[in-house]
Amino acid sequence: SLSERSLVSVSEKSYSSPEEEAKRKKMWLETRTRVIEHNKRADAGEESYWMAVNHFADRVHSKGCCHDEK
């Protein structure tokens, strides 16, 4: 699946330290969870669009950048 490929791409990235790698993996997992939950709502007709995990999923999200932040 796309999510599995995205995790592989994150794991193949090079980070400055093991701590940074752990931080980025945590961010990726949080993003993935947010996408899954959002898409469940979209499937139920509660959202008007679906989201996907991509190669940016291990990056910090700016406040207000995402449509589903409340």
Secondary structure, 3 states (H helix, E strand, C coil): CHHHHHHHHHHCCCCCCHHHHHHHHHHHHHHHHHHHHHHHHHHCCCCCCCCCCCCCCCCCCCCCCCCCCC
